[in-house]
Amino acid sequence: MTTLAEPRHAQPLERNLFGRVVDRLGGGLVQVFMVLVALFWLLPTLGLLVVSLRGETENNSSGWWTLFTKPAQLTFDNYSNLLASGFGSSFWNTVLITVPATLLVIGIAAMAAYAFAWIEFPGRDLVFLVVIALLVVPVQIALIPIAKLYGFLGIFGSILGVVLFHVAFGLPFAIFLLRNFFVGIPRELLEAARMDGAPEWRIFATVVFPLAKPAIASLGIFQFLWVWNDLLVVLVFADTENQPMTKALQSQMRQFGTNVDILAPGAFLSLIIPLVLFFAFQRYFVQGMLAGSVK
Amino acid sequence: MTDRLDGPQATGGGESAAGASSGPRETPADPSTDSPQPGAALSDSGADAPATSDSLTVSESPTDDSPIDSDEPPAGPAAAGYATAAPPGAVATAVATAGATQAAPRLGPSPRLAVMFLLPALLLLAAWVIYPIVYSIWRSLYDSAGDRFVGLGNYLSIFTDSSTLTTIRNNIIWVVVAPIIVTALGLIFAVLTERIRWSTAFKLVLFMPMAVSLLAAGVIFRLVYEQDPDKGVANAIITSVHDAFSSSASYPGARPRENDQAPAVAQGGAVVTKQQVQAGTPVLIPLVGLNHDTVKDAPAAKAAPGGDGLSGTVWLDVVRGGGGTLNQIDPQEKGLGGITVEAVSGGAVKATTETAADGTFRFSGLPAGSYVVRLPQSNFTAPFNGLTWLGPALITPAIIGAYIWVWAGFAMVLIAAGLSAIPRDALEAARIDGATEWQVFRRITVPLLSPVLLVVFVTMIINVLKVFDLVFIIAPGSVQPQANVIALEMWRVSFGGGGNQGLGSALSIFLLVLVVPFMIFNIRRFRRDEG
């Protein structure tokens, strides 16, 4: 056996030496290629940042990349002007919409997911399949009916209406994600608690919820980004006084070209918090994506 | 804990019955702890039978387990907690359930409890998602005002109206192009990142646009796609690449004088000499029509020496401030460098050269004979200014480009996760057997990854069908009809000034119908994974 195997191994070794040389060269090329790709991917955002930091006259007369030849042109004027013009209130609206919508989805979905994962009831599988089916329902379907409903309830244009809409449309994904995580919790842990006679509320709050922290973090960051970055829902349901940043900026798009000094810093302000969160929690973000790449 | 239980239980009879059914089962040995609760008692009398039957299938029964943990203290308080919610008639039920639990010794709360856990979610889903679907179907059968029944008229107009047909055409382009490119790029990046240093940093960079709102991405790409190459980075790159590969000099507007003495005339955009010219006699091609500033740094024009070969001078025959002799080279006049010059004989170009900075040119090695010297049109066209990304022709590809920028990282991360799950042995075995890297990729990596690739692909299709923000933000108002997609058109006709919620509802139902196959795909995938 061994004697037969040896010549078979000798050949690949030689090939490997050759292969390694090729790999070195090829690897270098790959590295260069990927660095170029990364630059290509960074360039647009970098452009936005630089444009947001340049005065109107500079932006009108030369490209942002001239920064590298004369870096003295940077200024924070655009940002201070933007904040002075009341953009701060739409930033605050974004927070007022995003934080409750995220927390509510986590709470409500965690309860439902717990029921789907650990309480047996008739029709459970069917109801859960309906939840999965709802994962891909486009938001557009609800715009007209819910606008009517909100008019009837008197909450059209309010932050409450926007939050409830986001919670409802965040639920299918949230339930799906958490339920799939909950079923992975060892049965023994729950049964031990049940044997101790702990009521379901306590099991949910003290056993499952803490164990599910990674999944909840994933869901939290996903829902946060989804609501923070949404434009369509607030376009329909948020009044001007309640409008978040996305809608405020959208209303500026019509004059694009003459108001880059508003749009660029506004867009950058709107993306800086998601970006920070993303870098801080990217591990959870990826996990959430892997768990629920169906939306 | 008791408070938390009491809260929801007080909200409805069904829930309190759930508590009741589990209550007595925990305390068969000590019914005296049962403290009567009026609300629960009322509901229990009505819901007694179902509560008992529920406990047949799912029941929490410390009675079975008492031999194991009868000495554990938590059982006491916990049981008491349940007991507070137990109805007075619990003793009777307790007997029945105690018998039942012997038959089905399984741990678990009552299904009634599930209702409590599910209620908020199901209410929201019913009111905000299910009801709107039903309402939209109904609403789509009525006209814009909503009071005249039009049957399928709205759906008919989706497929006959030219503007909605454009949206459908655009959505088809999107679905055919974007998911494939995103998946392919994701695959390429995922495979290549495995072979480079700082791959984590690289992944973060590519993945970062996922965190950016589509509105911000739209603003970013409006800047990228600016027409002026001095502002938009896309055209800046394209023009500089273009200029690197084509002759740099261009003199738009330069032309010969239109009088009889001029030695050259304009002919179809090009400039040609009037007379046949021979080697040895320098050719003079005076031009006008240029702003002096464009040539102010050019050296003075020189007369080409005669001698060997066909030679001559192209220059700007204008003296600043006036003066000078027409059709003669004056000392202050500037040469035009970098102009392409052709020697034409019998209609065919025999030789091509370029003028030097002082405007002189020379064809050497040209066969004797008489020629016409021609300055082709390319010398006088306006310089290349990049592409009109945001014009009607390129708008959809341009927006798809932005979409790819946003989503390629998503595909890459998903595929990379799938890649890391591939058994390394399979790849190594193939390499040892002498397979090339391409064969390994094509025959092993891709087939093993195909489930992940399919998921990414399908996710992208679903996403692309709903694409809204990027089109809305990137396409300028005047071009939006050409860039329009279904999701955007739905908003436009219903809220963005269209005022036709009948058509809007029909469009949203159409959108829903388009994603139904993927709904089924998801359900199938889930059942397979669970099964």
Interface residues (C-beta under 8 A of the other chain):
Chain A: Q11 P12 R15 G19 G27 V30 Q31 F33 M34 V37 A38 W41 L42 L43 P44 T45 G47 L48 V51 N59 N60 S61 S62 G63 W64 W65 I108 A109 M111 A112 Y114 A115 F116 W118 I119 E120 F121 P122 R124 V127 L129 V131 I132 A133 L134 L135 V136 V137 P138 V139 Q140 I141 A142 L143 I144 P145 I146 A147 K148 L149 L164 F165 V167 A168 F169 L171 P172 I175 E191 R194 M195 D196 G197 A198 P199 E200 W201 R202 F204 L225 W228 N229 D230 L231 L232 L235 V236 T246 L249 Q250 M253 R254 F256 V260 L263 A264 A267 F268 S270 L271 P274 L275 L277 F278 F279 Q282 F285 V286 M289 L290 S293 V294 K295
Chain B: M1 R4 L5 E26 T57 V58 E60 P62 D65 I68 D69 E72 P74 A75 A78 A79 G81 Y82 L107 G108 P109 P111 L113 A114 V115 F117 L118 P120 A121 L122 L124 L125 A127 W128 V129 I130 Y131 P132 I133 Y135 S136 R139 F189 L192 T193 R195 I196 R197 A201 F202 L204 V205 L206 F207 M208 P209 M210 A211 V212 S213 L214 L215 A216 G218 V219 I220 F221 R222 L223 V224 P229 D230 K231 G232 V233 A236 W405 G409 F410 V413 L414 A417 R431 I432 G434 V455 V456 V458 T459 I462 L465 K466 F468 D469 F472 I473 P476 G477 A487 M490 W491 S494 F495 Q501 G504 S505 L507 S508 I509 L511 L512 V515 F518 M519 N522 I523 F526 R527
